[in-house]
């Protein structure tokens, strides 16, 4: 949860929920990984 809070993952999930909830678990995890890595690089 600390990692999610640090990079705003829950806000991302809320903003993209309409698309994400129709995808597979693997897809969602991959999208979260991509999101976190992008946030790490911009920090």
Legacy VTK file of the C-alpha trace (Angstrom):
# vtk DataFile Version 3.0
C-alpha trace
ASCII
DATASET POLYDATA
POINTS 43 float
0.000 0.000 0.000
2.867 2.376 0.686
4.043 2.040 -2.908
0.515 2.637 -4.195
0.174 5.737 -2.011
3.606 7.066 -2.959
2.904 6.919 -6.709
-0.834 7.636 -6.710
-1.834 4.235 -8.028
-5.275 4.290 -6.424
-6.058 7.600 -8.116
-4.960 6.054 -11.415
-7.169 3.012 -10.863
-10.145 5.217 -9.991
-9.610 7.360 -13.090
-9.304 4.333 -15.390
-11.727 1.973 -13.678
-14.208 1.919 -16.553
-11.560 0.327 -18.774
-9.540 -1.609 -16.209
-12.434 -3.535 -14.679
-13.035 -5.285 -18.000
-9.432 -6.481 -18.338
-7.676 -9.541 -16.962
-5.797 -9.506 -13.689
-2.485 -9.872 -15.551
-3.269 -6.856 -17.735
-4.139 -4.720 -14.721
-0.950 -5.691 -12.884
1.093 -4.906 -15.995
-0.598 -1.510 -16.344
0.110 -0.708 -12.692
3.767 -1.700 -13.161
4.023 0.560 -16.216
2.354 3.409 -14.329
4.687 3.099 -11.316
7.794 2.887 -13.494
6.726 5.993 -15.410
6.162 7.866 -12.146
9.565 6.740 -10.817
11.302 8.063 -13.936
9.563 11.435 -13.754
10.406 11.901 -10.068
LINES 1 44
43 0 1 2 3 4 5 6 7 8 9 10 11 12 13 14 15 16 17 18 19 20 21 22 23 24 25 26 27 28 29 30 31 32 33 34 35 36 37 38 39 40 41 42
